[in-house]
Amino acid sequence: MPSRRNFLAFLSATAAMAATTACGASVVAAHKGKFPLSHTEAEWRKLLTPAQYYILREEGTERPFTSPLLNEHRGGTFVCAADGTSLFSSKTKFDSGTGWPSFWAPLKGGTATSVDTSFGTTRTEVHCTRCGGHLGHVFDDGPPPTGKRYCMNGDALKFVPT
């Protein structure tokens, strides 16, 4: 039986994808600042898969419960799919029930946040500090010790086992 959180997460993701598709245009990445690693959009398209490009460069969202990383339980590090920056330890991963890989804390220096007001809501976006790629969002409904839920797109991450 689906939980309320699963249902709401699914509705939010579906609405976001439908709105993006209905507009017929890509969402422009909000992080226009300078980052240690930069490429032209054409170079990013060559370096990333279409799904990675959509999430990391266009601030997209993958469908819930589709990422293989959702069920990744080995020890290791989750890194940015665009540049390999270490983002999350497997020790902070937990099952949030939302359908996206979730963590209660990032690794120091790998992520930064900004305000996201897309789709009529205000959320805290999480992006990579090296390339500026969109990773997901952070919410205040996670487990102890931080109470945070870093809800990440699996296509924005790669897993490096220890």
N, C-alpha and C positions, 0 to 999 in steps of 0.2 A: 504494500500500500504506500503510495507516494506521500511524503511529508509535505506540510505547508511550505517549508523553505524550498524544497525541490520544485514544487509547483510554481511558486513565485519566481524562482530563478529561471525556470524554463520560459515562463511568460515574458520576463524581462528580456531574455536573450532573443526570443522569437520576435518581439516587438522591435528591438534594436536592429536585427537583421532585416526585417521587413521594411523598416523605415529607410535603411541604407539602400536597399534594393529598389524600393519604390522611387526614390529620388533619382535613380539612374546615374548617380555620380558617387565617386569615392569620398569618404570623409578625409579631409586634409589633416595630416598629422599636426597636432597642436605644438609640438616641441620643435620650434624653428631655431632655437638657440644653437650655440656652438657646442659641440661635443668632441671629445678626444678622437673618436672615430666617425668619419663622415664619408658618404658616397653620394653620387648623383642618384636620382630616382631610377634611372636606367641601370646603373650599376647594382643598386639594391635588387632590382627585378632579376638580374642575372645571378646574384648570390643567394637569393632566397627562393623557397618553393612558393607557389601561388598562395597557399594557406598562410605561410609565415609572413609573406609580404602584406597580405590583407590585415593581419593582426598587428604586426610590429610597425609597419609604416603607415597604415590607413586607420589604425585604432579600431580594428574589427573585433568581433567576438566569435569564437567557435561554438558550435552547437554543444550543449551540455551532454555529458556522459559519452563523448566520442574520443577523448584523448587516451592513448595507451598509458600516458603518465599518471592518469587517475589511479591506476592500480599498481603503480611502481612502489614497491615496499623495501627494496634493497637499500643498504647503506650507500651514501654517496652525496653528490652535489648536483643541484639543478642549476644549469647555466643558461645564459642568453643564447637563443638559437642563432642570432645574427652575428655575435662576436665572441662568445665563449666566456663572458664575464660571469664569475661565480655570484649567484643570486640567493639561493636557499639551500640549507642543509636538510638532508632527509630526516634528521632528528627533529625538525620543527614541522614536518608534514603531518596532517591529520585528515580524517575523513569528515568533511563538512556536510556531506549529503547534498551538496548543490550541483554536482556534476562537473566541477572543475577542480584541478589540483589546488589544494589549500595549505597554507602554512601559517603558523602563529608568529613568526618573526623572520625577517630577511637577514642575510649575512651583511656585515658592516661594509658600507661603501659601494655595494652593488646596485642598489635601487635608490630612487628619489621619487617624490610624489608631487602632484599638482592638482588643482581643482578642475574637475570635469563637469561641465554643465550641459552636456549633450542630452538630447532626448527628454528635455524638460525636468531633469533631476539634477541634484548636486551630489557628486560622488568624489572620492579621492582616488585619482588615477595613479598607478605605479608604472614607472618606466626605468629602463636601464640607464645608469649614469655614464656609460661609455659611448653608446650609440644613440641614446634617446628613444629607443624602441619601446612601444606600448606593450606592457605585459599583462595588465589586468587592473583590478581595483582592490582597495583595502577597506574593510568594514570593521565596526566596533562590536561584533557579535562572535568573536572567537573564544577559544578556551584559555584558561590560565597557562602561563603566567602573564601574558600580555593582554589578553582579551581582544586581540586583533585576529582578523581573518583575511589573509592575503589570498585573494581569489584570482588565480592566474590562468591564462590560456595555455594549455599544453603545447600548442603549436608555436608558442613564443619561447619555449624552453627546450633544452636537451638535457638528458640525464647522464652523468658521468659516475659510474659505480666506483667504490673504493676497493 
